Amino acid sequence: MVSSSHEAMHRIFQDYPTLFTRVSETLGLPFPSPTAVTALPNDVTETKAVDRRIDTLLRIDTESHGPFLLAVEAQKKKDPEKSASWGYYLAYLRSKYRLPPLLLVICQDRATAEWAARPDPIGFCSWPSLTVRPLVVGPGNMPVISDPAEAVDDLALATLSTIVHGASPDIEGILKTMSTALREVPDDVRNPVVEFIFQGLDKLPAADIWRKLVVVDLSFYKSSFFQEVRAEAKAEARAEVKAEATTAQAAEDVLAVLDMRGVDVPEEARARITGCDDPDVLRGWLRQAVVATSIDDVFRTE
């Protein structure tokens, strides 16, 4: 099933068409600057064939080298069958559009990135007729952006870097950099970036860090996704308050029953009862309090 993280890793190239230029510069590759970028249909299915779709497909025009096709694939894990699909995509695109195709693979972990970067020769014996050799972006070659001013200067690259480093031990600092940077930009620039990061982090632990940062640092952010997150946070907070109130009442009930029965409750035992936050334990103590003749009888259920 396609995840929001998978979608964010390739769709960002649709929203920020010049991002590939910055990525290629980061990788140290001398690709010419684009003069135009056009999103193309990503369906490469043949009649009566298996459904095949490239994640994102762009036509990029350059002044010095003419146009080329950029196929962007988001890869979350190793897949032995993927290289064959990529070879198909490249051959199909070359045949259909008569333009040179380039494959860019975006990964969120080093192992997958290293696997994806290995050239895969297609041929027989020592003669490859076609070699699948994608450009790969992953935590190993995408720089960590820790300066808010640098992030503001190139928000698209900073956003992609944040998504790619989503599982990095340094992700909290990276996210703080992004939240700080986003305070300084207009809503129409900020909002898509916030959404891409939400989607890109998906179910990673870093997603919770980003939620909290957005609530605190970007409390004015008003997207529907954010409103949903904020509503969930408020519901969780209300549930916690209700649970605390319930356990506090249960502790008071235990003490009230013991008082009615004339059972002495030392300060240590009183603190133990009022400090308990387990409803099941408190219910057990309450049942024992009804028949207890000493405080030891109450705790005997444990």
N, C-alpha and C positions, 0 to 999 in steps of 0.2 A: 504494500500500500504506500502511495506517495505521501510523504510527510511534509509539514510546513517548512521544516529545515531544508529538505531537498529542494523545494520550490524556491526558497529564498536564495539559495546558492547559485542558481542559474538565472532566475528572473531579474535579479539586480542588474544584469547586463542589458536587459530590455529597457529598464527604466533609466539607466545611465549608460547610453550607447558608447560614450568615449572611455568607459572604464577599462576596456581591453587595452587601450594604449598605455594607461598607467600600469596595468598588470604586466604587460610586456616589458616596459621600462624597468619595473621592479625585478623581473627575471633576467634583466640584462640582455634582452633580445632586440635587434635593430629593425623592428617593424616600422613601416612608414606611418605617419599620422593620417587619420582618416579625414576625408573631405565630406563624407556623408555616410550614414549608417541606416540601413533599412531592415526591419524585422520581417522575416519570411515565414511562410507556413512551415510548421515543424513536422508535418505528417509525411513520412517516407514509406508509407504502405503501398505495396504493389497489389494489383488486382488478384484476388483469390490467394492472398499471402497472409502471413502473420502480421498483425498490427505492429508497426514500428514507428516510434516517435522520438525525435531528438528533443532534449529538454528545451533548449533555446537555439534558434538558428537566425543568424544575422548576416546580411550582406554589408560589407564595409568597403567603401570606395576610398582610394588613396590617389594622390596626385602623381606620385613618382612611379608607383608599381601597378596602378590600375585596381580593379575590384577583386575581393576575395570573399569566401564564405567562412564564417566563424560558427562552428557548432560547439555549444557549451553544454557539458554534461555534469551533473552533480552526482558524486559517487560516495555513498555512506559506508560501504564495506566492500571487501574483495568479492569478485564475482567471476568465476572461470569462464562464463559464457559471454561476458561483456566485450571482450576484445573482438570476438567474431562480429558482434553487433556494430561495434565502432568501425571495423573494416568495411562492413556493409554500408554504413552511413557515408563514409568517405567516398567509396566507389560510386554510390548512388548519386551523391551530390555532384561529383565531377561529371558524371554522365548527363544528369538532368540540366544543370545550370551552365556547364562548360566553363566553370570557374575553379580556380584552385581552392580546395577546402582545407580548413585548419581546425583541429580538434583541441578544445581546452577542457580539462577535467578539474573540477573543484572538489577537494576532500577536506574533512575535518579532523583526520588523524593521520599520523606519520606513516603507519603501516600500510594503510590503504593508498596513500599518495605514492609511496615507494613502489608498491605493486603496480599501480596504474602507469607509472612512468617507464616501466620496462618495455623496450621495443618488442613487438610481437611479429616476427616474420611469418608471412603466409606464402607457402610455396612447397617445394619438394627438395629433399636432401639439403644441399648447401646453396640452393638457388631460390631466394625469396622473390616472388613476383610482386608482392605488396607487403610493405612493413607498416604496421600500425604503431605510430610513435606520437602520442599526444603531448601537448604542453600540460603540465600538472601544477596546480596551485594547492599548497597544503601548509600545515604549521611549520614545516621545515624551511620553506623559502618565502613565506609571506611575513613581512616585518611586523613586529608589535608596535603599535602607535601609542605612546605614553604621554605625548604632549598635546593638550587640547587645541593649541594654535595650529599644530600640524594637522590635526583631525579636521578642523574647520576649513583649512586650505584645500583638502581633498576628501570630502565626506563620503563619496562613493567608495574610494579605496579603503578608507578607515572602516566603513561599514562591512565591506567584504572581509577585511582583516579580522574584525571582531567576530564575525560568524565563523571564519576558518579556525580561529583560536578558541572556539566555544568550550572546548574540553581542556584548555590549558590551565596549569596551576596559577598562572598570572591573570586569569580572566577577570577577577574582581577589580584589579587595577585598570585593566583595559576598559571595562564597562564604566568605571568612575571617570575615566578620561573622556569617554563618549558623552556621558550625561553632562559633564562640565562644558564640553564643546557645544552641545546642542542648546544650551541656555542662550547662546549668542546669535542664533540664526532664526530667520522668520519661520512662522508656522508651516507655510507651504513647503519649506525645505526640510524642516525638522520632522514633520509627521511621517513621511515615507521612510525615513531612516529608522525612527523608533519602531515602526511596523516590521521592517526587514529584520531588525535585530530580534524582536519578539519571535518572528517566524523562524529565523535561522537557529536560534538557541533551542527552540521547540521543547523537548522534554529533558534537556540537559540541566543539571543542578544550577548552572549559571542563569537559567531563565528566572529563577526566584530572586536572584540578586538584582537582575535587571528590572523586575517588577517593583522591587522596593526602591531602587534608585529613581525610577520614573515617578513613583508616588511622591517621593521626597523632593527630588531636584526639579522634576518637570510636572508639578502638581497642576499646572495650567493646561497640560496636554489633554485633549478631549476626544480622541478617536473612539469609535464604537468598541474596538478591541480593548482599549484602555478602560473604558467605562465598565466593560464586562469584568476585567481583572479587578478593578476597584470594588465593584459590587461583591465579587467573591471574597475579597479581603475583608470587607465590612461584615459579610455573613459569617466568616470564620471568627472574626473578633466578637460578634454577638454571641456565637455559639460558645466561645471560650468564657465570656462573662456569665452566660447562663449556667454553664457547667460549674463555674466557681461558686455562683450563688447557691446552686443545688447542694454542693458538697458542704458549704458553710452551714446551710440550714440543717443538713443531716447531722453534722457535728453538734450543733446546738440541741437537736432532739435527743441525742445520746446523753448529753450532760443534763438535760432537763429531766429525763427519766431517772437517771441516777440520783439526782437531787430529790425527786419525789419519793424515791425508795430509801433515802437516808444513807446512801452509800458514799463513803468518804472518797474524794477525788484529789489526790496530791497534785501539786503544780506540774510535776513531770508528766503525769498521766493526762492532765488537762491539755497541756501543750501537744502531747502526742495525738489526742483526739482532734483538736482544732487545726492541727497541721496536716492532717491526712487529706489527700485529694483523690482517694480511690473510692468511688461510690459503693462498690461491692463490699469493701472492707467495712465501711461505715454502716451499711445495712446489717452486716453480721454483728457488729458491735451493738447496734440498736436492739436486735433480737435478744442478745445475751443480757443487755441492760435490764430488760423487763423482768428477768428472773434472777439477776445477780445479787449476791449478798456482799461482795467485795469487788474492788476494781480488777483483781486478778481474774474473776469470773468473766469479765467483759472481754479481756484480751485472750481468753483461752481458745477462742475460735480459730486463732492463727496456728 
